[in-house]
Amino acid sequence: MEETMQARPEDATQQTQYVSAKEQMAFNVSAFFRDMSYAIMGQANYFYTDVLGLEGFQLAFLQWAQKLWDGINDPIMGAYFDRRAYTDEKARRFFKTTGVPIAILLVLMFSPLRFGGEAGVNIWLRMLFILLCYIPFEAMHTINGTAYMSYYNSITPNIQERSGVISRARLFSTMGSAVVSGGIPLLFGMFSPDNVQAKTMIFLFTAIGIAAVFVLYNALMYTQVKERIISPPQPQQKILGIFRGLLQNKLFFILVASNTIAGIINGGNTGMYFFTYNVGSASWQTVMGVFGLPSLLLATWLLPGLCRRFEKRDITLACCAARLLIKLANLAIGSRSRVLGLTFLNTGLPAKVFMAAVNLLQGVPDSIKGQLYWSMIADSVDYGEWRTAKRNDGTIYAMEGLLGKLVGAVGATSTAIILNMIHFVRNAPAQAPETMRGLFVVPLVIELVSIAVSSLPFFFYDLTRKGHARIIEELKERAGAEAAIL
């Protein structure tokens, strides 16, 4: 790619710091609050099984019905975001119009409603009610999320500053998700595994709290964070042209190919079950997650410097290799050692110290790779605009979100498959020995395959730091030339 452009001296764009400390903090807090809504939807699988009482076919039906709507909704919302004419901003107005309706619908989906006396009929009616709420919820949530994600690219044209802005925002996003993903198991751990009423109330009050801070996130984005777009004003685009341009963005397809492979080869969301039965309490999932926080902070501190010294592709591949080694060691030690064995009920201190060490070690490459992924998606927006002369960031982020949701549905289905395969008994006070062994071994083996196969697309990623800097310079020159004509 570099040979297709003439070398130019780096201009002032890559020397200027555009984002103030106040704006960065507003963006970070927004990320923290925003990702809570994604986290509780990620926990919906537990709500469907443990509260609604769904099993195999019913769970698959609800998940795939939701994802079918995602498949229709996401491309439409992404194209709508890009298609309309814009001048100085594209995203900001959506924070004003979608925050409150999304919050209301979120609470309704996790409310303990009853529609009939017979248990079987009530389950199906509640499933229908959730779907009816999910349709407008997901449409608005998609356009709202697309607006937020577009800021990864448009908040600054300085590509080095962007790496830092994104890594810090991803830190807060992860922490926001962790509060929900860790808080729910922590609350579950206070009650017996068969206390359905407690689980119902936990989900309801969690949804109410998340709805409140979701409104606050939208207010912060609308009032405190600036949208800086390199592109000049553009006329309204044709939808076919938008998707035709997307097909020219090979970097985007390399990134989503890796992410899609990782989602399809999915170990399932079985962590809470593992901690409940193999470690003795669901709350230990939260405790172990805390040990990943120092790794996340270290990764956030390291990433901007790594991006200045090494190519993003090489950093990603190094992280994949490190993750493979750590998970292999976890599988070998955790499944064989008598003291550290995690294939049966083991509440001993050595086993918990071992799990904490694993979380500390794997947290660094996991976090670096996760933050790099979103930095590279933002880079692909610039690459796509350079190739097509159209800045279709909305379509890129919406399509990335669609694929993420589709593989999330596969993950939910794989959870049901894994649980059935290892003869898991829902809401039981204890599990059989072969089931506990499966809760540890099966997801880890699947994750090892996932990491290895999903790393392959990155060998075709060829955007270098110097090439990207020249793309930014050329886009700025184009914008200046078109502004002069206008």
LINCOR-V367556 format. One record per residue. N is the residue number from 0. SS is DSSP state (~ for helix, > for strand, _ for the rest). PHI is phi in degrees with one decimal (999 if undefined). Layout:
n=[N,N]
ss=[SS,SS]
phi=[PHI,PHI]
This chain:
n=[0,1,2,3,4,5,6,7,8,9,10,11,12,13,14,15,16,17,18,19,20,21,22,23,24,25,26,27,28,29,30,31,32,33,34,35,36,37,38,39,40,41,42,43,44,45,46,47,48,49,50,51,52,53,54,55,56,57,58,59,60,61,62,63,64,65,66,67,68,69,70,71,72,73,74,75,76,77,78,79,80,81,82,83,84,85,86,87,88,89,90,91,92,93,94,95,96,97,98,99,100,101,102,103,104,105,106,107,108,109,110,111,112,113,114,115,116,117,118,119,120,121,122,123,124,125,126,127,128,129,130,131,132,133,134,135,136,137,138,139,140,141,142,143,144,145,146,147,148,149,150,151,152,153,154,155,156,157,158,159,160,161,162,163,164,165,166,167,168,169,170,171,172,173,174,175,176,177,178,179,180,181,182,183,184,185,186,187,188,189,190,191,192,193,194,195,196,197,198,199,200,201,202,203,204,205,206,207,208,209,210,211,212,213,214,215,216,217,218,219,220,221,222,223,224,225,226,227,228,229,230,231,232,233,234,235,236,237,238,239,240,241,242,243,244,245,246,247,248,249,250,251,252,253,254,255,256,257,258,259,260,261,262,263,264,265,266,267,268,269,270,271,272,273,274,275,276,277,278,279,280,281,282,283,284,285,286,287,288,289,290,291,292,293,294,295,296,297,298,299,300,301,302,303,304,305,306,307,308,309,310,311,312,313,314,315,316,317,318,319,320,321,322,323,324,325,326,327,328,329,330,331,332,333,334,335,336,337,338,339,340,341,342,343,344,345,346,347,348,349,350,351,352,353,354,355,356,357,358,359,360,361,362,363,364,365,366,367,368,369,370,371,372,373,374,375,376,377,378,379,380,381,382,383,384,385,386,387,388,389,390,391,392,393,394,395,396,397,398,399,400,401,402,403,404,405,406,407,408,409,410,411,412,413,414,415,416,417,418,419,420,421,422,423,424,425,426,427,428,429,430,431,432,433,434,435,436,437,438,439,440,441,442,443,444,445,446,447,448,449,450,451,452,453,454,455,456,457,458,459,460,461,462,463,464,465,466,467,468,469,470,471,472,473,474,475,476,477,478,479,480,481,482,483,484,485]
ss=[_,~,~,~,_,_,_,_,_,_,_,~,~,~,_,_,_,_,_,_,~,~,~,~,~,~,~,~,~,~,~,~,~,~,~,~,~,~,~,~,~,~,_,~,~,~,~,~,~,~,~,_,_,_,_,~,~,~,~,~,~,~,~,~,~,~,~,~,~,~,~,~,~,~,~,~,~,~,~,~,~,~,~,_,_,>,_,_,_,_,_,~,~,~,~,~,~,~,~,~,~,~,~,~,~,~,~,~,~,_,_,_,_,_,_,_,_,_,~,~,~,~,~,~,~,~,~,~,~,~,~,~,~,~,~,~,~,~,~,~,~,~,~,~,~,~,~,~,~,~,~,~,~,~,_,_,_,_,~,~,~,~,~,~,~,~,~,~,~,~,~,~,~,~,~,~,~,~,~,~,~,~,~,~,~,~,~,~,_,_,_,_,_,_,_,~,~,~,~,~,~,~,~,~,~,~,~,~,~,~,~,~,~,~,~,~,~,~,~,~,~,~,~,~,_,_,_,_,_,_,_,_,_,>,_,_,_,_,~,~,~,~,~,~,~,~,_,_,_,~,~,~,~,~,~,~,~,~,~,~,~,~,~,~,_,_,_,_,_,_,~,~,~,~,~,~,~,~,~,_,_,_,~,~,~,~,~,~,~,~,_,_,~,~,~,~,~,~,~,~,~,~,~,~,~,~,~,~,~,_,_,~,~,~,~,~,~,~,~,~,~,~,~,~,~,~,~,~,~,~,~,~,~,~,~,~,_,_,_,_,_,_,_,_,_,_,_,_,~,~,~,~,~,~,~,~,~,~,~,~,~,~,~,~,~,~,~,~,~,~,~,~,~,~,~,~,~,~,~,~,~,~,~,~,~,~,~,~,_,_,_,_,~,~,~,~,~,~,~,~,~,~,~,~,~,~,~,~,~,~,~,~,~,~,~,~,~,~,~,~,~,_,_,_,_,_,_,_,_,_,_,_,~,~,~,~,~,~,~,~,~,~,~,~,~,~,~,~,~,~,~,~,~,~,_,~,~,~,~,~,_,_,_,_,~,~,~,~,~,~,~,~,~,~,~,~,~,~,~,~,~,~,~,~,~,_]
phi=[999,-64.5,-71.9,-84.0,-127.2,-76.3,-68.2,-132.2,-67.2,-63.5,-95.0,-69.9,-57.5,-83.8,-101.2,-85.7,-98.5,-93.8,-98.8,-74.1,-61.7,-64.6,-67.4,-59.7,-65.9,-62.0,-65.6,-65.5,-63.3,-60.4,-61.8,-60.4,-71.4,-62.1,-73.4,-62.3,-67.5,-69.2,-66.6,-70.3,-67.6,-69.0,-90.0,-60.8,-57.4,-68.7,-62.6,-65.9,-84.5,-86.5,-101.7,-72.4,84.0,-72.0,-123.8,-25.1,-64.1,-63.3,-62.4,-62.5,-60.9,-66.2,-63.0,-72.8,-63.9,-63.6,-72.5,-61.6,-65.1,-57.7,-62.8,-83.0,-73.5,-61.9,-60.3,-63.4,-66.1,-64.4,-66.7,-61.0,-60.4,-89.3,-71.6,-68.6,-66.5,-143.1,-117.6,-102.6,-158.3,-119.3,-98.9,-59.4,-65.6,-71.6,-69.6,-77.1,-100.0,-111.6,-59.4,-67.5,-59.2,-61.7,-61.0,-64.3,-65.7,-61.3,-64.2,-61.6,-67.3,-108.4,-85.1,-83.0,-88.1,-125.8,-120.1,-161.9,-73.1,-75.4,-59.9,-63.0,-65.8,-60.9,-62.0,-67.0,-67.7,-66.4,-60.3,-63.9,-61.2,-60.8,-64.4,-65.6,-74.2,-67.2,-60.0,-71.1,-57.4,-69.7,-61.4,-72.2,-64.2,-66.2,-67.8,-67.3,-66.0,-63.4,-60.5,-64.7,-64.0,-63.1,-70.2,-55.5,-98.2,-95.8,-73.3,-158.5,-85.3,-81.1,-69.0,-74.8,-62.4,-59.1,-58.3,-68.4,-60.8,-67.6,-63.2,-69.6,-65.2,-66.9,-58.5,-69.2,-60.3,-63.6,-66.5,-62.7,-63.3,-66.0,-59.2,-78.5,-64.3,-88.8,-68.8,-63.6,-61.2,-62.0,-69.6,-58.6,-65.1,-80.5,-128.2,-69.7,-60.0,-100.4,-88.3,-68.3,-62.0,-63.3,-63.1,-60.9,-69.0,-60.7,-66.0,-63.4,-71.4,-64.8,-63.9,-63.7,-64.1,-65.6,-59.9,-64.7,-75.0,-65.5,-63.4,-64.4,-58.3,-64.0,-65.0,-64.6,-64.1,-70.2,-103.1,-119.0,-113.0,-94.7,-108.1,-113.2,-112.6,-72.1,-65.5,-76.8,-55.2,-127.9,-74.1,-63.8,-91.5,-88.3,-61.2,-62.1,-65.3,-61.7,-75.2,-65.6,-66.7,-61.6,-65.5,-86.2,-96.7,-65.5,-63.5,-61.1,-70.3,-63.9,-66.7,-72.8,-62.5,-62.3,-66.2,-68.0,-59.7,-62.5,-76.8,-71.3,-86.0,-116.0,-75.3,77.8,-92.7,-106.5,-58.3,-63.9,-68.0,-61.0,-70.2,-63.9,-103.9,-87.3,-107.3,108.9,-164.7,-62.1,-64.3,-67.1,-62.4,-68.2,-60.8,-65.5,-62.8,-61.3,-70.6,-83.9,-63.5,-57.9,-65.5,-63.7,-64.0,-63.6,-62.0,-64.2,-71.6,-77.6,-58.8,-57.5,-67.0,-61.9,-67.4,-76.8,-104.6,-128.8,-73.8,-62.4,-61.7,-66.6,-63.5,-62.0,-65.3,-63.4,-64.3,-61.7,-62.7,-64.8,-63.2,-61.0,-62.5,-66.7,-70.7,-62.4,-63.4,-60.7,-64.6,-65.8,-76.8,-69.3,-98.6,-120.5,-68.0,-67.3,-79.0,-98.3,-55.8,-120.2,-93.2,-147.0,-64.3,-140.2,-101.3,-69.4,-62.9,-57.8,-64.5,-72.2,-64.0,-60.9,-63.3,-63.9,-64.3,-61.8,-63.5,-63.5,-70.1,-76.8,-63.9,-67.7,-64.8,-60.2,-71.3,-61.9,-63.4,-63.4,-70.2,-64.2,-55.9,-72.8,-64.8,-73.4,-61.9,-61.2,-62.7,-67.5,-64.0,-61.2,-61.9,-63.6,-67.1,-63.5,-76.4,-115.8,69.1,-126.8,-97.5,-98.7,-68.7,-61.3,-64.2,-62.3,-70.7,-67.9,-69.0,-63.4,-64.1,-60.5,-63.4,-62.7,-70.5,-64.1,-71.4,-64.1,-65.6,-62.0,-61.6,-64.8,-66.3,-64.7,-59.9,-62.2,-64.8,-62.3,-63.0,-68.6,-63.4,-97.2,62.2,-73.6,-108.6,-65.9,58.1,-82.8,-69.7,-155.0,-122.0,-68.5,-56.3,-66.7,-68.5,-65.7,-62.7,-63.5,-61.6,-90.9,-78.0,-60.1,-59.7,-66.1,-62.4,-64.1,-62.9,-61.9,-63.4,-60.2,-62.0,-62.7,-73.7,-72.0,-78.2,-61.2,-58.5,-68.5,-68.5,-104.4,-84.3,-124.3,-80.1,-94.7,-62.0,-66.9,-64.1,-67.8,-61.1,-71.4,-62.1,-60.7,-63.6,-67.7,-62.6,-65.8,-64.6,-60.9,-60.3,-64.9,-66.2,-70.1,-63.4,-65.4,-66.1,-64.7]
